[in-house]
Amino acid sequence: MKKINSNLIIVGLFTGLLLQSCKKQLDIPSRNSIDASLALSTKAGIEGSLNSVYSILKRESFYGRDLFSITDAMADITFANGRSSRLLGENRNQSLSNITTALWSGAYGGINEINITLAAIPGIADATPSDKTRWEGEFKFMRALFMFELVKNYAYIPTFTVPAQDKGGVVINLQGFSNPAIAAAFRPSRATTAACYAQIMSDLYAAINLLANNGRGSSTGRNYASKHAALALSSRVRLYEGNWVKADSFATAAITLSGGLGAMSTTTNYVSGWRTADHPEGIFQVWYQNILENIGQNTSLAATHTTLRAPGALFETRQGQGDLMPNAFLLSQLGISGFPAGLAAPSPPPTLTYSNDIRNRLFEWGANASGHYVECTKWLGKNGGANWDNTVVLRWAELFLNRAEARYQMAQEALAWADLNVIRSSRYVGFVVPGVQDFTGPALLNEILRQRMLEFAFEGHRFYDLKRYGLTITKTNPAVTLPASDFRLLPRIPLNEVDGNVNMVQNFGY
């Protein structure tokens, strides 16, 4: 039998601290230093546990970088320039280099803490019924989010599978382990993909019913789970699942929700929206409370995607690494021209020409470090310092694009085109809706997917859009042709989860 290690989680009286030691199957933590009944016996203890769970999203392996940057590196829109040698393997779609084991361990560690805390909530004497209702809703939203990230990465997405290589979904764990001996005996197996999506939706339905429309309020609501966020995430989950009717229904519910969060931006405020601490389109974001949560100048989102200290500061000292940048394909699709064929430019670099797509104004020449490159400036110290920007995870533009795609798949092309025009009117300066529908049939779907690519570049959507439609990943630099049947579309289940557990099946090809 393999040696089982553990994490130590201590939830104190006033704060929730996650103290990591070593790992074990499903990253199940131990509470053998402080009994869970003591740590989770007060309102402060539950709030501390909730903050601990939210803090997992800030990690480099989650929305701090990897779920945006690694996935876009694997897609067809980026180029890793090798400045620090980071993301080169991912950009080349090499085996074993796509998703780190930290995603698996972090997600299951969070799920276990959620399970333990949910069991404790009914016994909290100093909490009101409304406290308990909100806690349950927020914890279940977070459990659904963790499960969705696990299943969409480590398993095929239901709209496209390779049956001969499909090993199912991931582990569904609804039991909280606070005893290391019991945890050591846990030998889980992978559930079916359908069962995983059903569990995700079960938690999201609960969150929708339990949470207020704007969560904790309009000023801070996007920092936490809310009914609006649960509706938006449900739309994404149902879209990936291929349940077009429900994807449409949830998107519509989120769009029409009274007293929700954020609003669709326009060509007038699109760029400025990315320069504020809280994105005005944001429905749910990862909140970095202070500069002590700075991820660092090497691997934060800002440092990964740009060398700039501020927009236009291309002749100042380089601040970030700027490892991952838009490739020529994406730049051309964004309507940017004037960059060299090799992407690197001497100093001073040539003047870029921009089309009327306002999104391209977030792409500009970076500081000179082995040549200037055009870089993405979506994260540039909006919180008052570099490398700890709030990271928007769910925002308004996705609602219309989800609904457009779902309606196309339901053969409601006129309605799909109308939603597409909401995006085009909000992103192209001077756009006038054509008098006659200009995209029909497969061309309409292609345009919806193209708008998703342009809208969410460097936000971690493109790889999953290619994956769920079974599209070949094709790049010229680096030269990559990765068909959807290639086993590297899915990452390896961490070896310590498979070794010694006869019930755990490894993904195909590893």
MARMIVEX-588838 format. One record per residue (C-alpha): residue in three letters; x, y, z; residue number from 0. Coordinates in Angstrom, 3 decimals, always signed. Layout:
N
  residu        c1        c2        c3  num
     Ala         X         Y         Z  NUM
...
//
This chain:
510
  residu        c1        c2        c3  num
     Met    +0.000    +0.000    +0.000    0
     Lys    +1.270    +3.457    -0.817    1
     Lys    +2.028    +5.879    +1.962    2
     Ile    -0.829    +8.285    +2.608    3
     Asn    +0.105   +11.843    +3.461    4
     Ser    -2.174   +14.619    +4.605    5
     Asn    -2.796   +18.331    +4.799    6
     Leu    -3.337   +20.203    +8.014    7
     Ile    -6.225   +22.652    +8.022    8
     Ile    -6.789   +24.776   +11.096    9
     Val    -9.815   +26.997   +11.200   10
     Gly    -9.268   +29.409   +14.089   11
     Leu   -11.770   +31.317   +16.151   12
     Phe   -11.425   +34.536   +14.175   13
     Thr    -9.688   +33.585   +10.931   14
     Gly    -9.487   +30.687    +8.511   15
     Leu    -5.973   +29.594    +7.745   16
     Leu    -4.996   +26.867    +5.320   17
     Leu    -1.634   +25.418    +6.350   18
     Gln    -0.398   +22.948    +3.785   19
     Ser    +1.988   +20.155    +4.553   20
     Cys    +2.141   +17.162    +2.230   21
     Lys    -0.461   +15.536    +0.013   22
     Lys    -2.646   +12.446    -0.031   23
     Gln    -5.403   +10.941    -2.096   24
     Leu    -7.893   +13.628    -3.102   25
     Asp    -5.831   +15.993    -0.943   26
     Ile    -8.000   +15.097    +2.038   27
     Pro    -6.964   +17.274    +4.984   28
     Ser    -6.561   +16.246    +8.587   29
     Arg    -7.870   +18.187   +11.556   30
     Asn    -5.868   +16.250   +14.097   31
     Ser    -4.272   +19.363   +15.637   32
     Ile    -7.588   +21.055   +16.455   33
     Asp   -10.773   +19.035   +16.636   34
     Ala   -13.225   +20.068   +13.920   35
     Ser   -16.032   +20.362   +16.449   36
     Leu   -14.047   +23.093   +18.227   37
     Ala   -12.873   +24.936   +15.094   38
     Leu   -16.321   +24.891   +13.497   39
     Ser   -18.493   +25.524   +16.528   40
     Thr   -18.967   +29.278   +16.124   41
     Lys   -20.044   +31.753   +13.492   42
     Ala   -16.475   +33.069   +13.281   43
     Gly   -15.201   +29.560   +12.624   44
     Ile   -17.602   +29.004    +9.730   45
     Glu   -16.741   +32.386    +8.200   46
     Gly   -13.069   +31.514    +8.539   47
     Ser   -13.592   +28.230    +6.728   48
     Leu   -15.512   +30.020    +3.965   49
     Asn   -12.700   +32.537    +3.510   50
     Ser   -10.243   +29.636    +3.370   51
     Val   -12.230   +28.016    +0.579   52
     Tyr   -12.456   +31.249    -1.426   53
     Ser    -8.714   +31.770    -1.008   54
     Ile    -7.984   +28.601    -2.987   55
     Leu    -9.157   +30.414    -6.126   56
     Lys    -6.331   +32.948    -5.711   57
     Arg    -3.617   +30.358    -6.153   58
     Glu    -1.376   +30.243    -9.194   59
     Ser    -2.843   +26.818   -10.016   60
     Phe    -6.354   +28.302   -10.196   61
     Tyr    -7.419   +31.771   -11.360   62
     Gly    -4.179   +33.320   -10.184   63
     Arg    -2.713   +32.109   -13.470   64
     Asp    -3.011   +28.515   -14.664   65
     Leu    -6.697   +28.199   -15.524   66
     Phe    -6.342   +31.286   -17.714   67
     Ser    -2.760   +31.160   -18.948   68
     Ile    -1.979   +27.452   -19.292   69
     Thr    -5.210   +26.732   -21.110   70
     Asp    -4.714   +29.646   -23.506   71
     Ala    -1.124   +28.475   -24.060   72
     Met    -2.524   +25.104   -25.125   73
     Ala    -5.060   +26.717   -27.471   74
     Asp    -4.397   +28.320   -30.864   75
     Ile    -4.200   +32.008   -29.949   76
     Thr    -0.897   +32.481   -28.100   77
     Phe    +2.864   +32.317   -28.444   78
     Ala    +5.276   +31.581   -25.572   79
     Asn    +8.336   +33.697   -26.338   80
     Gly   +10.723   +31.853   -24.021   81
     Arg   +11.815   +34.844   -21.989   82
     Ser   +11.714   +32.782   -18.801   83
     Ser   +11.122   +29.355   -20.393   84
     Arg    +7.692   +29.250   -18.736   85
     Leu    +4.718   +27.836   -20.665   86
     Leu    +6.893   +26.594   -23.537   87
     Gly    +5.832   +22.982   -23.035   88
     Glu    +2.188   +23.916   -22.692   89
     Asn    +2.377   +26.069   -25.826   90
     Arg    +3.806   +23.066   -27.688   91
     Asn    +1.025   +20.837   -26.268   92
     Gln    +3.536   +18.366   -24.902   93
     Ser    +2.451   +15.389   -22.833   94
     Leu    +2.139   +15.888   -19.053   95
     Ser    +2.599   +19.639   -19.217   96
     Asn    -0.927   +20.965   -19.539   97
     Ile    -2.556   +21.013   -16.084   98
     Thr    -0.608   +20.658   -12.861   99
     Thr    -1.481   +18.314   -10.019  100
     Ala    -2.053   +21.424    -7.887  101
     Leu    -5.462   +21.869    -9.529  102
     Trp    -6.505   +18.376    -8.461  103
     Ser    -5.157   +18.657    -4.927  104
     Gly    -6.438   +22.182    -4.382  105
     Ala    -9.929   +21.440    -5.663  106
     Tyr   -10.367   +18.272    -3.637  107
     Gly    -8.868   +19.927    -0.568  108
     Gly   -11.457   +22.680    -0.955  109
     Ile   -14.265   +20.193    -1.487  110
     Asn   -13.296   +18.300    +1.665  111
     Glu   -13.260   +21.471    +3.738  112
     Ile   -16.663   +22.378    +2.289  113
     Asn   -18.064   +18.948    +3.199  114
     Ile   -16.783   +19.173    +6.785  115
     Thr   -18.126   +22.689    +7.236  116
     Leu   -21.541   +21.972    +5.708  117
     Ala   -21.982   +19.183    +8.269  118
     Ala   -21.147   +21.610   +11.075  119
     Ile   -23.457   +24.466   +10.058  120
     Pro   -26.689   +23.157   +11.668  121
     Gly   -25.020   +23.107   +15.103  122
     Ile   -23.773   +26.722   +15.133  123
     Ala   -25.582   +28.298   +18.080  124
     Asp   -24.563   +31.926   +17.549  125
     Ala   -25.741   +32.046   +13.911  126
     Thr   -29.092   +33.219   +12.582  127
     Pro   -31.156   +31.170   +10.121  128
     Ser   -30.201   +33.665    +7.399  129
     Asp   -26.503   +33.105    +8.198  130
     Lys   -26.937   +29.365    +7.776  131
     Thr   -28.867   +29.791    +4.540  132
     Arg   -26.173   +32.014    +3.034  133
     Trp   -23.356   +29.738    +4.184  134
     Glu   -24.960   +26.691    +2.617  135
     Gly   -25.531   +28.545    -0.648  136
     Glu   -21.987   +29.893    -0.873  137
     Phe   -20.361   +26.577    +0.045  138
     Lys   -22.447   +24.685    -2.510  139
     Phe   -21.661   +27.223    -5.216  140
     Met   -17.970   +26.775    -4.473  141
     Arg   -18.233   +22.985    -4.465  142
     Ala   -19.916   +23.155    -7.868  143
     Leu   -17.179   +25.450    -9.175  144
     Phe   -14.402   +23.138    -7.955  145
     Met   -16.152   +20.092    -9.429  146
     Phe   -16.671   +21.827   -12.762  147
     Glu   -13.012   +22.789   -13.059  148
     Leu   -12.029   +19.195   -12.267  149
     Val   -14.367   +17.482   -14.712  150
     Lys   -13.872   +19.894   -17.611  151
     Asn   -10.106   +19.439   -17.365  152
     Tyr    -9.545   +15.788   -16.423  153
     Ala   -12.413   +14.357   -18.476  154
     Tyr   -13.936   +14.799   -21.903  155
     Ile   -16.602   +17.459   -22.238  156
     Pro   -19.943   +15.756   -23.045  157
     Thr   -20.375   +17.474   -26.416  158
     Phe   -17.263   +15.672   -27.720  159
     Thr   -15.724   +12.423   -26.544  160
     Val   -13.423    +9.777   -27.972  161
     Pro   -15.315    +6.661   -26.806  162
     Ala   -12.343    +4.299   -27.043  163
     Gln   -10.311    +6.621   -24.785  164
     Asp   -13.031    +7.875   -22.433  165
     Lys   -12.358    +6.813   -18.830  166
     Gly   -15.251    +8.727   -17.308  167
     Gly   -15.438   +11.784   -15.109  168
     Val   -13.751   +12.480   -11.790  169
     Val   -14.393   +11.483    -8.193  170
     Ile   -17.551   +12.797    -6.560  171
     Asn   -16.852   +13.242    -2.860  172
     Leu   -19.622   +14.496    -0.583  173
     Gln   -18.066   +13.154    +2.615  174
     Gly   -15.858   +15.254    +4.856  175
     Phe   -12.777   +13.538    +6.257  176
     Ser   -11.333   +14.879    +9.491  177
     Asn    -9.802   +11.598   +10.635  178
     Pro    -6.572   +10.597    +8.856  179
     Ala    -7.113    +6.898    +9.474  180
     Ile   -10.525    +6.966    +7.812  181
     Ala    -9.165    +9.119    +5.011  182
     Ala    -6.326    +6.660    +4.425  183
     Ala    -8.846    +3.870    +3.841  184
     Phe   -10.772    +5.889    +1.253  185
     Arg   -10.270    +4.322    -2.185  186
     Pro   -12.537    +6.269    -4.546  187
     Ser   -13.301    +5.572    -8.185  188
     Arg   -14.184    +7.959   -10.969  189
     Ala   -17.868    +8.690   -11.444  190
     Thr   -19.366    +8.951   -14.900  191
     Thr   -19.142   +12.321   -16.570  192
     Ala   -22.940   +12.546   -16.548  193
     Ala   -23.007   +11.956   -12.785  194
     Cys   -20.426   +14.706   -12.270  195
     Tyr   -22.506   +17.229   -14.202  196
     Ala   -25.624   +16.143   -12.312  197
     Gln   -23.859   +16.759    -8.988  198
     Ile   -22.605   +20.150   -10.145  199
     Met   -26.110   +21.176   -11.104  200
     Ser   -27.571   +19.838    -7.868  201
     Asp   -25.287   +22.195    -5.942  202
     Leu   -26.005   +25.105    -8.279  203
     Tyr   -29.776   +24.647    -7.992  204
     Ala   -29.348   +24.762    -4.229  205
     Ala   -27.231   +27.907    -4.459  206
     Ile   -29.788   +29.605    -6.712  207
     Asn   -32.522   +28.943    -4.162  208
     Leu   -30.458   +29.881    -1.112  209
     Leu   -28.573   +33.025    -2.157  210
     Ala   -29.671   +36.625    -2.648  211
     Asn   -29.687   +37.992    -6.190  212
     Asn   -26.572   +40.101    -5.562  213
     Gly   -25.145   +37.922    -2.812  214
     Arg   -23.735   +40.046    -0.013  215
     Gly   -24.736   +43.316    -1.667  216
     Ser   -24.144   +45.374    -4.781  217
     Ser   -20.820   +46.813    -3.598  218
     Thr   -19.111   +43.535    -2.673  219
     Gly   -21.426   +40.914    -4.111  220
     Arg   -19.201   +39.968    -7.027  221
     Asn   -16.480   +38.930    -4.546  222
     Tyr   -18.685   +36.108    -3.269  223
     Ala   -21.211   +33.602    -4.522  224
     Ser   -24.649   +34.982    -5.376  225
     Lys   -27.797   +33.884    -7.135  226
     His   -26.606   +35.876   -10.171  227
     Ala   -23.271   +34.038   -10.191  228
     Ala   -24.974   +30.668    -9.769  229
     Leu   -27.263   +31.382   -12.730  230
     Ala   -24.317   +32.468   -14.880  231
     Leu   -22.218   +29.428   -13.954  232
     Ser   -25.213   +27.176   -14.590  233
     Ser   -25.448   +28.594   -18.097  234
     Arg   -21.796   +27.726   -18.723  235
     Val   -22.137   +24.239   -17.240  236
     Arg   -25.233   +23.461   -19.293  237
     Leu   -23.544   +24.792   -22.431  238
     Tyr   -20.589   +22.468   -21.918  239
     Glu   -22.964   +19.620   -21.170  240
     Gly   -24.757   +20.219   -24.459  241
     Asn   -28.085   +20.888   -22.754  242
     Trp   -28.969   +23.777   -25.028  243
     Val   -32.440   +24.401   -23.625  244
     Lys   -31.127   +24.810   -20.088  245
     Ala   -28.102   +26.846   -21.221  246
     Asp   -30.525   +29.273   -22.884  247
     Ser   -32.829   +29.294   -19.861  248
     Phe   -30.096   +30.018   -17.322  249
     Ala   -28.478   +32.703   -19.472  250
     Thr   -31.852   +34.404   -19.905  251
     Ala   -32.525   +34.204   -16.168  252
     Ala   -29.144   +35.824   -15.449  253
     Ile   -29.696   +38.545   -18.070  254
     Thr   -33.163   +39.436   -16.795  255
     Leu   -32.470   +39.049   -13.060  256
     Ser   -33.620   +42.063   -11.066  257
     Gly   -31.046   +43.569    -8.731  258
     Gly   -28.158   +41.491    -9.995  259
     Leu   -24.513   +42.417   -10.423  260
     Gly   -22.704   +44.363   -13.142  261
     Ala   -23.911   +45.291   -16.606  262
     Met   -22.862   +44.836   -20.217  263
     Ser   -20.128   +47.291   -21.192  264
     Thr   -20.068   +49.239   -24.464  265
     Thr   -17.483   +50.603   -26.850  266
     Thr   -17.435   +53.731   -24.668  267
     Asn   -16.458   +52.091   -21.372  268
     Tyr   -14.990   +48.741   -22.454  269
     Val   -11.314   +49.706   -22.078  270
     Ser   -11.823   +51.738   -18.896  271
     Gly   -13.660   +48.766   -17.405  272
     Trp   -10.418   +46.800   -17.511  273
     Arg    -8.617   +49.628   -15.723  274
     Thr   -10.805   +49.508   -12.603  275
     Ala   -10.294   +47.222    -9.621  276
     Asp   -13.765   +45.728   -10.054  277
     His   -14.672   +44.975   -13.665  278
     Pro   -18.079   +46.596   -14.301  279
     Glu   -19.233   +43.498   -16.214  280
     Gly   -18.223   +41.244   -13.335  281
     Ile   -20.745   +38.830   -11.837  282
     Phe   -18.181   +36.782    -9.902  283
     Gln   -14.532   +37.597    -9.360  284
     Val   -11.572   +36.409    -7.326  285
     Trp   -10.937   +39.159    -4.813  286
     Tyr    -7.382   +39.964    -3.745  287
     Gln    -7.907   +41.922    -0.563  288
     Asn    -4.458   +43.450    -0.102  289
     Ile    -0.968   +43.583    -1.542  290
     Leu    +0.224   +40.809    +0.772  291
     Glu    -1.655   +38.484    -1.590  292
     Asn    +0.610   +39.575    -4.452  293
     Ile    +1.368   +36.506    -6.574  294
     Gly    +4.692   +37.896    -7.709  295
     Gln    +6.512   +39.299   -10.703  296
     Asn    +7.099   +35.911   -12.294  297
     Thr    +3.800   +34.056   -12.416  298
     Ser    +0.875   +36.419   -11.822  299
     Leu    -1.537   +37.080   -14.669  300
     Ala    -0.036   +40.528   -15.190  301
     Ala    +3.548   +39.273   -15.118  302
     Thr    +2.732   +36.351   -17.415  303
     His    +1.091   +38.451   -20.100  304
     Thr    +2.836   +41.804   -20.134  305
     Thr    +6.128   +43.526   -19.377  306
     Leu    +4.479   +46.915   -18.964  307
     Arg    +4.209   +48.892   -15.747  308
     Ala    +1.301   +50.866   -17.222  309
     Pro    -0.344   +51.283   -20.637  310
     Gly    +2.007   +53.031   -23.032  311
     Ala    +5.107   +52.531   -20.862  312
     Leu    +7.007   +50.605   -23.550  313
     Phe   +10.243   +52.531   -23.002  314
     Glu   +10.267   +52.152   -19.229  315
     Thr   +11.868   +49.386   -17.177  316
     Arg   +10.293   +45.992   -17.714  317
     Gln    +8.022   +45.022   -14.829  318
     Gly    +6.670   +41.559   -15.719  319
     Gln    +7.977   +38.636   -17.723  320
     Gly    +5.530   +38.844   -20.625  321
     Asp    +5.969   +35.112   -21.290  322
     Leu    +2.707   +34.500   -23.148  323
     Met    +1.522   +36.848   -25.862  324
     Pro    -0.996   +36.891   -28.710  325
     Asn    +0.133   +35.112   -31.850  326
     Ala    -0.241   +36.457   -35.370  327
     Phe    -3.532   +34.622   -35.859  328
     Leu    -5.192   +36.283   -32.873  329
     Leu    -3.748   +39.697   -33.630  330
     Ser    -5.089   +39.535   -37.167  331
     Gln    -8.510   +38.379   -35.959  332
     Leu    -8.569   +41.310   -33.545  333
     Gly    -7.934   +43.671   -36.449  334
     Ile    -4.376   +44.635   -35.493  335
     Ser    -1.714   +45.060   -38.169  336
     Gly    +1.771   +46.500   -38.434  337
     Phe    +3.631   +43.906   -36.358  338
     Pro    +6.588   +41.967   -37.868  339
     Ala    +6.057   +38.439   -39.153  340
     Gly    +8.296   +37.128   -36.378  341
     Leu    +6.318   +39.129   -33.781  342
     Ala    +9.442   +40.619   -32.125  343
     Ala   +10.183   +44.228   -33.070  344
     Pro   +13.271   +46.405   -32.546  345
     Ser   +13.190   +49.582   -30.497  346
     Pro   +11.340   +51.739   -31.291  347
     Pro    +8.714   +49.347   -32.637  348
     Pro    +6.573   +50.214   -35.651  349
     Thr    +3.201   +51.872   -35.253  350
     Leu    +0.321   +49.450   -34.968  351
     Thr    -2.898   +49.909   -36.900  352
     Tyr    -6.170   +49.058   -35.146  353
     Ser    -9.581   +48.242   -36.586  354
     Asn   -12.865   +49.405   -35.024  355
     Asp   -12.924   +46.412   -32.636  356
     Ile   -12.514   +48.136   -29.265  357
     Arg   -11.162   +44.937   -27.703  358
     Asn    -7.914   +45.319   -29.621  359
     Arg    -7.045   +48.432   -27.587  360
     Leu    -6.053   +46.102   -24.753  361
     Phe    -3.163   +44.857   -26.908  362
     Glu    -0.084   +47.040   -27.356  363
     Trp    +3.700   +46.975   -27.584  364
     Gly    +5.411   +45.763   -24.439  365
     Ala    +8.677   +46.966   -22.924  366
     Asn   +11.892   +46.008   -24.704  367
     Ala   +13.266   +42.704   -23.461  368
     Ser   +14.903   +40.841   -26.333  369
     Gly   +12.603   +42.793   -28.604  370
     His    +9.201   +44.371   -28.193  371
     Tyr    +6.147   +42.113   -28.503  372
     Val    +2.469   +42.992   -28.704  373
     Glu    +1.080   +42.039   -25.285  374
     Cys    -2.258   +41.742   -23.494  375
     Thr    -2.877   +44.446   -20.879  376
     Lys    -6.035   +43.171   -19.182  377
     Trp    -4.220   +43.027   -15.804  378
     Leu    -2.082   +46.045   -14.981  379
     Gly    -2.126   +46.767   -11.277  380
     Lys    -5.723   +47.980   -11.049  381
     Asn    -5.746   +47.405    -7.291  382
     Gly    -2.967   +49.943    -6.771  383
     Gly    -0.008   +47.613    -7.163  384
     Ala    +1.195   +45.012    -9.606  385
     Asn    +0.360   +41.311    -9.596  386
     Trp    -2.700   +41.187    -7.358  387
     Asp    -5.524   +42.305    -9.618  388
     Asn    -9.030   +41.045    -8.954  389
     Thr    -9.745   +38.375   -11.540  390
     Val   -13.172   +38.310   -13.140  391
     Val   -14.420   +34.736   -13.672  392
     Leu   -18.025   +35.298   -14.768  393
     Arg   -19.073   +38.399   -16.695  394
     Trp   -21.946   +39.669   -18.772  395
     Ala   -20.605   +39.123   -22.279  396
     Glu   -20.584   +35.380   -21.707  397
     Leu   -24.310   +35.336   -20.994  398
     Phe   -25.149   +36.591   -24.489  399
     Leu   -22.579   +34.360   -26.185  400
     Asn   -23.765   +31.291   -24.262  401
     Arg   -27.337   +32.030   -25.229  402
     Ala   -26.448   +32.726   -28.860  403
     Glu   -24.687   +29.374   -29.148  404
     Ala   -27.477   +27.488   -27.390  405
     Arg   -30.117   +29.079   -29.603  406
     Tyr   -28.129   +28.267   -32.727  407
     Gln   -28.008   +24.627   -31.643  408
     Met   -31.797   +24.705   -31.131  409
     Ala   -32.236   +25.988   -34.710  410
     Gln   -33.335   +29.427   -33.460  411
     Glu   -30.977   +31.276   -35.766  412
     Ala   -32.730   +34.648   -35.710  413
     Leu   -32.576   +34.759   -31.917  414
     Ala   -28.954   +33.562   -31.935  415
     Trp   -28.079   +36.301   -34.431  416
     Ala   -29.793   +38.888   -32.224  417
     Asp   -27.581   +37.919   -29.277  418
     Leu   -24.531   +37.965   -31.519  419
     Asn   -25.462   +41.521   -32.449  420
     Val   -25.521   +42.522   -28.772  421
     Ile   -21.839   +41.581   -28.670  422
     Arg   -20.985   +43.212   -32.000  423
     Ser   -22.809   +46.431   -31.101  424
     Ser   -20.930   +46.557   -27.805  425
     Arg   -17.492   +45.903   -29.272  426
     Tyr   -17.301   +47.452   -32.776  427
     Val   -17.265   +51.226   -32.876  428
     Gly   -19.947   +52.448   -35.275  429
     Phe   -21.475   +48.987   -35.757  430
     Val   -24.896   +49.038   -37.424  431
     Val   -27.004   +45.885   -37.293  432
     Pro   -27.427   +44.693   -40.896  433
     Gly   -30.900   +44.876   -42.355  434
     Val   -30.556   +41.283   -43.531  435
     Gln   -29.053   +38.533   -41.371  436
     Asp   -25.418   +38.297   -42.475  437
     Phe   -24.547   +34.947   -40.848  438
     Thr   -26.627   +31.822   -41.263  439
     Gly   -26.072   +28.082   -40.883  440
     Pro   -22.575   +26.889   -39.933  441
     Ala   -21.175   +30.368   -40.627  442
     Leu   -23.303   +31.695   -37.776  443
     Leu   -21.886   +29.163   -35.320  444
     Asn   -18.363   +29.898   -36.548  445
     Glu   -18.896   +33.602   -35.926  446
     Ile   -20.270   +32.980   -32.432  447
     Leu   -17.190   +30.902   -31.604  448
     Arg   -14.942   +33.535   -33.164  449
     Gln   -16.513   +36.213   -30.998  450
     Arg   -15.939   +34.007   -27.949  451
     Met   -12.273   +33.775   -28.943  452
     Leu   -11.944   +37.550   -29.306  453
     Glu   -13.954   +38.360   -26.201  454
     Phe   -12.207   +35.975   -23.826  455
     Ala    -8.639   +35.971   -25.131  456
     Phe    -6.316   +35.476   -22.141  457
     Glu    -9.288   +34.602   -19.907  458
     Gly    -9.016   +30.849   -20.380  459
     His   -11.998   +29.968   -22.600  460
     Arg   -10.538   +29.141   -26.001  461
     Phe    -9.033   +25.718   -25.205  462
     Tyr   -12.342   +24.456   -23.821  463
     Asp   -14.279   +25.769   -26.824  464
     Leu   -11.967   +23.802   -29.106  465
     Lys   -12.167   +20.770   -26.818  466
     Arg   -15.954   +20.677   -26.574  467
     Tyr   -16.386   +20.875   -30.350  468
     Gly   -13.645   +18.362   -31.103  469
     Leu   -11.685   +20.855   -33.195  470
     Thr    -8.057   +20.349   -34.110  471
     Ile    -5.620   +22.712   -32.396  472
     Thr    -3.445   +24.172   -35.150  473
     Lys    -0.546   +26.580   -34.661  474
     Thr    +2.226   +27.718   -36.964  475
     Asn    +4.553   +29.016   -34.241  476
     Pro    +5.186   +26.649   -32.571  477
     Ala    +4.263   +24.172   -35.280  478
     Val    +1.471   +22.132   -33.666  479
     Thr    -1.333   +20.048   -35.100  480
     Leu    -3.181   +18.383   -32.257  481
     Pro    -6.325   +16.512   -33.301  482
     Ala    -9.072   +16.157   -30.717  483
     Ser    -8.408   +12.406   -30.628  484
     Asp    -4.895   +12.980   -29.248  485
     Phe    -4.626   +11.699   -25.668  486
     Arg    -2.899   +14.939   -24.631  487
     Leu    -6.245   +16.714   -24.800  488
     Leu    -6.699   +15.419   -21.244  489
     Pro    -4.065   +15.745   -18.518  490
     Arg    -2.733   +12.878   -16.471  491
     Ile    -4.514   +12.057   -13.229  492
     Pro    -1.861   +12.721   -10.542  493
     Leu    +0.182    +9.569   -10.033  494
     Asn    -0.262    +9.564    -6.273  495
     Glu    -4.012    +9.224    -6.857  496
     Val    -3.576    +6.122    -8.993  497
     Asp    -0.693    +4.312    -7.296  498
     Gly    -2.064    +2.087    -4.567  499
     Asn    -5.722    +2.706    -5.447  500
     Val    -7.013    -0.090    -7.645  501
     Asn   -10.304    +1.771    -8.091  502
     Met    -8.768    +4.838    -9.745  503
     Val    -8.420    +4.621   -13.522  504
     Gln    -5.745    +6.726   -15.225  505
     Asn    -6.569    +8.742   -18.341  506
     Phe    -5.795    +7.100   -21.655  507
     Gly    -2.212    +7.286   -22.927  508
     Tyr    -0.460    +7.806   -19.592  509
//
